[in-house]
């Protein structure tokens, strides 16, 4: 396996229709907007290059990413579906690498340790060109595509979306069992967000706790979400090559 590391594309262009009138990227999680949360996590992880792909309400999303060491590109055809943003992000990477991590913007439980574990496993252990993290047999995200898969997708040799690529080509896929369920939780609906809020709250939450006033970190809360990766002393900071 090539040892030049793993880069990432962050898909943040979607309409998030199931969330209703709210743009889920701006929902507060752990004291900051959801998009900012996952972007900071990626920036603190050992990744070479990070490209964020924006589309719907791009101005809002770009403001949430301001000051972070990543590159923003726009997908004017974002309404064509997620795969159009995957193509845009893959094409925007400026230099070859061992693998490309395809990250969703709505996975708030992912931590720096999770990202580092996935990237490290792809570099040192993965015998196949596609790594898929799993939890108790369920496929999760982010997946990692070998650079040759990136080239095949962009050249049109593989015109399937990431999910169908995995389903139609199981021989290409190496599952990576994860030590937690962070890779299989995302926020698609108000019910998902409500479940996340309850998960973050301690057993005896104060009634005053609201989405814009997160509960204090106490026993029973998830420390990976209630802390910010750039301020928590337990989160290692890594150079991003920028």
Legacy VTK file of the C-alpha trace (Angstrom):
# vtk DataFile Version 3.0
C-alpha trace
ASCII
DATASET POLYDATA
POINTS 242 float
0.000 0.000 0.000
1.218 3.486 -0.906
2.203 5.389 2.246
1.352 8.892 1.058
-1.661 9.132 3.311
-5.390 9.703 3.007
-7.206 12.840 1.851
-10.895 13.610 2.385
-13.842 15.126 0.602
-16.643 16.490 2.776
-20.062 16.388 1.137
-22.111 19.377 2.305
-24.192 20.265 -0.752
-27.480 18.443 -0.191
-30.969 19.866 0.300
-31.651 17.990 3.579
-35.361 17.867 2.684
-36.252 15.363 5.405
-35.189 17.866 8.080
-37.976 20.217 7.017
-37.403 23.963 6.747
-34.188 23.873 8.773
-30.781 23.522 7.153
-29.378 20.694 9.249
-25.798 21.851 8.678
-26.496 24.768 11.027
-28.097 22.726 13.822
-26.191 23.094 17.111
-24.253 20.051 18.284
-21.868 20.330 21.206
-21.984 24.110 21.148
-21.300 24.633 17.450
-23.063 24.056 14.118
-23.143 20.499 12.794
-21.075 21.294 9.686
-18.463 23.122 11.720
-18.293 20.165 14.103
-17.475 17.539 11.487
-15.159 19.889 9.585
-13.147 20.631 12.740
-12.926 16.915 13.437
-11.496 16.250 9.981
-9.070 19.160 10.260
-7.743 17.794 13.559
-7.273 14.280 12.121
-4.196 12.995 10.259
-5.448 13.750 6.751
-3.430 15.206 3.876
-5.950 17.370 2.072
-9.589 18.227 2.786
-12.028 19.489 0.164
-15.548 20.549 1.190
-18.196 20.422 -1.543
-21.009 22.967 -1.144
-24.255 23.480 -3.039
-27.568 24.201 -1.297
-27.332 27.433 0.733
-23.630 27.538 -0.072
-23.135 30.988 1.428
-24.381 29.785 4.807
-22.220 26.664 4.674
-19.142 28.597 3.596
-19.581 30.923 6.552
-19.650 27.952 8.920
-16.332 26.747 7.488
-14.589 30.106 7.600
-11.055 29.957 8.988
-10.664 26.191 8.819
-7.692 24.682 6.932
-9.632 23.137 4.092
-10.565 24.042 0.526
-14.122 24.841 -0.533
-15.506 24.026 -3.974
-19.021 24.535 -5.287
-21.201 22.007 -7.066
-23.670 23.938 -9.228
-25.376 20.661 -10.148
-25.948 19.502 -6.563
-29.640 18.850 -7.201
-28.625 15.963 -9.464
-27.799 13.991 -6.328
-24.961 13.100 -3.995
-22.846 11.417 -6.649
-22.480 14.731 -8.473
-20.843 16.125 -5.323
-18.627 13.051 -5.028
-17.400 13.685 -8.586
-16.843 17.376 -7.848
-14.849 16.603 -4.713
-12.753 13.850 -6.270
-11.890 16.073 -9.228
-10.892 18.944 -6.920
-8.181 17.026 -5.058
-4.885 18.620 -5.996
-2.473 15.746 -5.505
-2.503 11.932 -5.542
-2.766 10.027 -2.270
-3.254 6.458 -1.115
-6.964 6.842 -0.540
-9.833 9.318 -0.461
-12.178 9.369 2.510
-15.726 10.260 1.439
-17.241 12.060 4.426
-20.845 13.038 5.058
-21.584 16.324 6.796
-24.285 14.899 9.071
-22.380 12.420 11.270
-21.938 14.314 14.553
-20.617 11.439 16.667
-17.477 10.882 14.606
-14.330 11.811 16.517
-10.718 12.476 15.589
-9.906 8.995 16.899
-12.536 7.432 14.615
-11.171 9.214 11.534
-7.582 8.365 12.439
-8.511 4.711 12.970
-10.190 4.450 9.571
-7.367 6.248 7.736
-4.680 4.251 9.533
-6.396 0.939 8.822
-6.644 1.775 5.125
-2.941 2.581 4.951
-1.592 -0.293 7.029
-4.115 -3.124 6.813
-6.625 -2.808 3.978
-5.995 -5.446 1.260
-8.711 -4.114 -1.072
-9.365 -0.788 -2.823
-12.486 0.149 -0.834
-12.710 0.284 2.978
-16.123 0.401 4.647
-16.403 0.907 8.426
-19.007 -1.290 10.084
-20.791 -1.576 13.411
-22.283 -4.937 14.351
-22.499 -5.884 10.688
-24.070 -2.610 9.507
-22.205 -0.656 6.851
-21.344 2.892 7.832
-19.445 5.994 6.742
-17.020 7.460 5.890
-15.761 4.981 3.334
-12.274 5.187 1.826
-11.657 4.730 -1.894
-8.243 3.831 -3.235
-6.825 6.410 -5.631
-7.336 4.030 -8.545
-11.053 3.920 -7.737
-11.108 7.697 -7.787
-9.579 7.670 -11.254
-12.038 5.006 -12.455
-15.045 6.977 -11.202
-13.880 10.218 -12.829
-13.049 8.531 -16.130
-16.478 6.925 -16.296
-15.221 3.363 -15.884
-17.326 3.179 -12.737
-20.520 5.174 -12.988
-22.263 3.790 -9.914
-22.860 5.759 -6.762
-20.715 4.810 -3.755
-23.462 2.651 -2.219
-24.123 0.753 -5.435
-20.398 0.434 -6.084
-20.112 -1.405 -2.787
-23.201 -3.544 -3.368
-22.331 -4.503 -6.950
-18.609 -5.112 -6.356
-18.234 -6.876 -2.995
-14.869 -8.245 -4.080
-13.485 -4.696 -3.907
-14.659 -4.068 -0.350
-12.886 -4.613 2.955
-15.130 -4.125 6.034
-13.524 -2.543 9.080
-15.329 -3.326 12.364
-15.396 -0.188 14.490
-15.251 -0.021 18.301
-18.363 2.190 18.480
-21.502 3.064 16.532
-20.417 6.546 15.429
-20.071 5.480 11.790
-23.707 4.403 11.455
-25.413 7.429 13.006
-26.420 10.372 10.827
-28.994 13.131 11.010
-31.657 12.982 8.307
-34.823 13.966 10.154
-36.045 15.912 13.194
-36.509 12.551 14.927
-32.822 11.749 14.363
-31.866 15.077 15.899
-34.141 14.512 18.869
-32.564 11.098 19.473
-29.124 12.694 19.328
-30.158 15.300 21.896
-31.363 12.597 24.275
-28.159 10.655 23.769
-26.085 13.701 24.705
-28.076 14.542 27.801
-27.223 12.992 31.176
-29.813 10.756 32.809
-31.316 13.643 34.831
-31.181 16.527 32.353
-32.387 19.912 33.432
-35.703 20.880 31.758
-34.079 24.065 30.468
-31.713 22.156 28.159
-32.471 23.052 24.532
-30.749 22.481 21.167
-29.025 25.863 21.420
-28.118 25.296 25.050
-26.393 21.887 25.158
-26.292 19.970 28.403
-23.150 20.120 30.488
-20.713 17.263 30.113
-21.567 14.757 32.832
-21.501 11.045 33.367
-23.733 9.443 30.784
-23.130 12.068 28.092
-21.068 11.306 24.990
-17.723 13.156 25.449
-16.918 12.772 21.761
-19.758 15.151 20.886
-19.912 17.488 23.854
-16.325 18.629 23.320
-14.811 20.444 20.376
-11.873 18.696 18.680
-9.771 21.867 18.595
-10.249 22.745 22.278
-10.490 19.382 24.042
-7.029 18.549 25.479
-7.742 14.877 24.844
-8.010 15.447 21.093
-4.579 15.311 19.398
-3.939 18.025 16.860
-2.325 16.944 13.631
-0.789 18.827 10.745
-3.077 18.897 7.731
-0.356 19.597 5.239
-1.716 23.105 4.503
LINES 1 243
242 0 1 2 3 4 5 6 7 8 9 10 11 12 13 14 15 16 17 18 19 20 21 22 23 24 25 26 27 28 29 30 31 32 33 34 35 36 37 38 39 40 41 42 43 44 45 46 47 48 49 50 51 52 53 54 55 56 57 58 59 60 61 62 63 64 65 66 67 68 69 70 71 72 73 74 75 76 77 78 79 80 81 82 83 84 85 86 87 88 89 90 91 92 93 94 95 96 97 98 99 100 101 102 103 104 105 106 107 108 109 110 111 112 113 114 115 116 117 118 119 120 121 122 123 124 125 126 127 128 129 130 131 132 133 134 135 136 137 138 139 140 141 142 143 144 145 146 147 148 149 150 151 152 153 154 155 156 157 158 159 160 161 162 163 164 165 166 167 168 169 170 171 172 173 174 175 176 177 178 179 180 181 182 183 184 185 186 187 188 189 190 191 192 193 194 195 196 197 198 199 200 201 202 203 204 205 206 207 208 209 210 211 212 213 214 215 216 217 218 219 220 221 222 223 224 225 226 227 228 229 230 231 232 233 234 235 236 237 238 239 240 241
